Amino acid sequence: MKKTLLVLLTLLLFISGCGQKEAKQKYELTPEGIISPKVAEEIIKDTSDTVLLALKNKDAKTLSKYTHPIKGVRFTPYTYVSLENDIIFHEENMLNFFTDQNTYVWGAYDGSGFDISLTPSEYFEKFIYSKDFISPDKVGYNEVLTQSNALENQFSVYELPIVVEYCHNGTAENASLDWASLRLVFEEYENKWYLTGIIHCQWTI
């Protein structure tokens, strides 16, 4: 039995490795090993804009349609993607996202360290669509447009992703410290790109 499991595990790793190699050969990569911004935009712009519009309209049906069928969608409140603390919602959860009245712990608030205990709709207002991202100041495709003091790790956590960043620069009266970005992370599965991460970025202490 152990020998059979070992053989199966080895086979899965081999298939996964072949898939990654094929993907790297398929796309134009930067020296850092990510899909180039130009190619990323060509691949994902229409899909990403559709998902963003669905978020603005709280269109759970469309969001569930674009949810990664295996990995689901990981929610990251502050730039750094935490494999231990981030919540993952799968297709059924996404379909009920705006009607779900349960409270979840989405991580910890910056500064205080207190639990982010919110319903999905409350989390949406604070850590997803906190600004009108449908009208951003700038958009980046596999480019980091904003930087806080949090670590950037999305390109190492996700598997050859396309990350689309919708950025609001902030206001002069607040010395631009009220900037915010919404990053939508997509990964390819069976030749189709799916939403697999939503990262909210803002100034952190």
N, C-alpha and C positions, 0 to 999 in steps of 0.2 A: 504493500500500500504506500509506504513512504517513498519507495523508488518511483512508483507511478506518479505521485504528487510532484516529485522533484522533476521528472521528465516534463510534466504538464507546465510547471512553473518556468522551466527553461525555454519551452516552446513559446509561451506567452511573452517572455522577455525578448525572445528572438523576433517575434512578429512585431512587437512594439518598437524595437530598435530599427527594424526594416521600414516601418511606417514613418518614423522620425527621419530616417535617412532619405526616404523618398520625398517627404515634404520639403526637406532642406534643398534637395536637388530641383524641386518644382518651382520654388520661389527665389527671387533675388534677395539675398540676405546682406545685412550690413556686417562690418568687421566684428561687431558685438554678437552676431549670430541671431539677429531678429529680422523679420521681414521689413524691407526698406519702406520708408514713409510713402513714397510714390506708388509702389505696388500695393501697399496696404490700403491706401485711399481708393485705388481702382477696384480692389476686391470688395471692400466693405462699406463704402460711403452710403449707398442706397439702403442696405440692410440696417446700418447703424442709425441713420436718420429715421427709418421706420420705427425702430425700437424706441428712440428718443421721443418721437411723437406719441407713441403708445404710452410711455411713462407720463408725459404731460397730460394726456387725456385720461389717465388711469384706466387704460384699456387692457384689462387683465387677460382677456381672450387672446389678443395678439401677443402679449408678453409670454404667455404659456406656450404659444406656437413656436416662439424663437428660443425658448429655454433649452439648454443642452440636454438631450434625452438621457444621457448617462450621468454626467457630472452635476446637473442642475445649475443653479446660480448662487454664487458665493457673495455675501454682502460684507463689505469692508467700510467701516465708518470713517477711518482716518488713514489714508494713503498706504500704510504698511499692511500687507496682506498676512493675516494670522491664520495659519492652518489649525491652531488649537482653539481659537476663540470665535472666528467668523462663523456666522450661521449660513447654512446652505438650504435653499428651497428648491424642490423639484417641481415638475410640471403641474402637478395637482395643487401644490402649495401656491404656485404663482397664479393659477386660475382663481383661487380664492383669496388672493393677497389683500385686496381692499375691503373684503367683508370679514376677514378673520379678526375676531375680537380678543384673541389670546395675547398675553404679554410674553415677550421673549427677551432674553438677555443677549444683546447684539455685540457686546464688548464692554469697554470701560470708557467713561468720559475723560477727555484730555484734561489734565490739571488736577481734578479732584480724585480720579481713579474710581469713582462710584460706578456701579453697574448702569449700563444703558438699557433700562427696562421699559420697553415700549411695545405697543401693538404695531403690526406692520404699517398701518396708515400713519401712525405717529412717527415711526422711523422714516417713512417716505418724506414727510414734511421737513424733518430735521437733517436727514443724512442721505437723501437721494435728490429730490427736486427742491432743493433749498433756494434756488434762484431760477430765473426763467432761462434754462439752458437751451431752449429751442432758438434763442436769439443770443448766442455767445459773442464775446469779443474776439475770440479766436478758436480754431479747432486744430487739433494735432492728431496725426495718425502714426502711431508708434513713435511719438515724440513726447518727451516730458516738458510740458509748458509751464508748470508751476512747481515750486519747491518749498516745502516747509522744513522743519527740523526732524521730520519722521523719515525713516529709511525707505528707499525705493526698492521694492523687490518683486514687482509684478511680472517682470520678464523672466525671472528665475523660477517663480512659483507656477505660472501657467505654461502650458506646452505649446511653444511656437505661436503665441497669441497675436492677435491684432487688438491694440488698445486705442480706442478713440477718446480723446479728451476734449470736452466742451468747457471752455474757460470764461469766467467773468473776472475782470481785472481788479475789481474793488473800487472804492470811491476816494476822492481826494480828501474829503473831510475826515475820513478814517485812516488816512495815510496808506490807503490801499490794503490795510490789514484785514478788510472784510472780503477779500477775494475768495473765490470758491471754484472748484472744478468738479465735473462729473466725468468719471472714466467708465466707459463700457468696454468690457473685455469679451472678445470672441475667440473661440477655438473651432477648428475644422473637424467635422465628424462625417464620415461617409460622403465626402465631396460637397458638404454644405456647412456654412458657418453659423454657429449658434452662440447665443449669449451665455457666458459662463461666469461672469463676474461684474459686479457694480461697485465701484470704488468712489467714495466721496473724499475730496481733498479740500482742506482749508488750513488757515494759519493755526499752528499748535504751539503750546508753551514749551 
